[in-house]
Amino acid sequence: MMSKKDVLLPLLPFVIFIVAIAGIPFFLSLTDQSTGVCIFKGPATTGFLSSSDGVPLRGIGVTAWHPGGFGGQIIDAAGSTDRNGCFIFKMHSGTNEYLSYSYNGTSYVDSVQAGVVLRHNLP
């Protein structure tokens, strides 16, 4: 008669493989991911063999923050959009961030998740 050890020992590599594969998303969620917003002037258009996001707006000041204690804001990153109209920063997974910026006297606040780069077309 076979013992439990003789039955379970051949399954050990398979169990280790399954545990390793199941743990990969957990460890990836602990790393920082690129997040941000790309800001364009005008509507995005798509047509036959061509598309346009609009005109990229460079130099727009963007602040990335999350709510802090006592109703405050904890600023995680701040800067301006680049020549492509994008503000990208590294964000820790599992947190909600808000991106604040203004253009032509109108203020905007976008909620963003880790690993997502928003595309915002302003009028």
C-alpha positions in Angstrom: 0.0 0.0 0.0 1.2 3.5 -0.9 1.7 6.1 1.8 0.5 9.7 1.6 4.1 10.8 1.0 4.4 8.6 -2.1 1.1 10.0 -3.5 1.8 13.7 -2.8 5.5 13.9 -3.6 5.0 13.7 -7.4 2.4 16.5 -7.2 4.8 18.9 -5.4 6.2 20.5 -8.6 2.7 21.1 -9.9 1.5 22.7 -6.6 4.6 24.9 -6.5 3.9 26.0 -10.1 0.3 26.9 -9.3 1.2 28.8 -6.2 3.8 30.8 -8.1 1.4 31.6 -11.0 -1.3 32.7 -8.5 1.2 34.9 -6.7 2.4 36.9 -9.7 -0.6 39.3 -9.8 -0.1 40.0 -6.1 3.6 40.9 -6.6 2.9 42.9 -9.7 0.4 45.0 -7.8 3.1 46.0 -5.3 5.1 47.7 -8.0 4.8 51.2 -9.3 3.1 51.7 -12.6 3.0 54.6 -15.1 -0.1 56.7 -14.8 -1.2 60.1 -16.0 -3.2 62.2 -18.4 -2.7 63.5 -22.0 -4.5 66.7 -22.7 -5.6 67.8 -26.1 -7.4 70.9 -27.5 -10.4 70.2 -29.7 -12.3 67.0 -30.5 -10.7 63.7 -31.4 -11.6 62.7 -34.9 -11.4 59.4 -36.7 -11.8 59.0 -40.4 -10.8 56.8 -43.3 -7.1 56.0 -43.0 -6.5 58.9 -40.5 -7.3 59.9 -37.0 -6.4 62.8 -34.7 -6.4 63.3 -31.0 -6.6 67.1 -31.3 -3.8 69.6 -30.7 -1.6 68.5 -27.7 -1.5 71.2 -25.0 2.0 71.6 -23.6 2.9 73.3 -20.3 -0.4 72.6 -18.5 0.3 72.3 -14.8 -1.0 69.0 -13.4 -1.0 68.0 -9.7 -1.5 64.3 -8.7 -2.9 63.9 -5.2 -5.0 61.6 -3.0 -7.2 62.5 0.0 -5.4 62.9 3.3 -6.4 63.2 6.9 -8.7 66.0 8.1 -10.0 66.6 4.6 -6.6 67.6 3.1 -4.8 66.5 0.1 -1.5 64.6 -0.1 0.4 65.6 -3.2 2.2 62.7 -4.9 3.5 64.4 -8.0 3.3 67.7 -9.8 4.6 69.0 -13.1 3.6 70.2 -16.6 2.5 68.4 -19.7 5.3 67.6 -22.2 5.4 68.5 -25.9 3.0 65.6 -26.5 0.5 67.0 -24.1 1.1 64.2 -21.5 1.9 64.3 -17.8 3.1 60.8 -16.7 4.2 59.7 -13.2 4.8 56.5 -11.3 1.9 55.5 -9.0 1.7 52.7 -6.5 -0.9 50.2 -7.4 -4.0 49.9 -5.2 -4.4 53.6 -4.6 -6.8 56.1 -6.2 -5.3 59.3 -7.5 -6.8 62.5 -8.6 -5.3 64.7 -11.3 -6.0 68.4 -11.0 -5.3 71.0 -13.8 -6.9 74.1 -15.3 -7.1 75.5 -18.8 -8.6 78.8 -19.9 -10.0 79.5 -16.4 -11.8 76.1 -16.1 -10.5 73.6 -13.5 -10.6 69.9 -14.1 -10.2 66.9 -11.7 -9.9 63.4 -13.1 -9.8 60.2 -11.1 -7.2 57.7 -12.4 -6.1 54.2 -11.5 -2.5 52.8 -11.6 -1.4 51.8 -15.1 -3.9 54.0 -16.9 -3.1 57.1 -18.9 -6.2 59.2 -19.6 -6.8 61.1 -22.8 -8.8 64.3 -22.2 -10.0 66.5 -25.0 -10.8 70.1 -23.9 -13.1 72.4 -25.7 
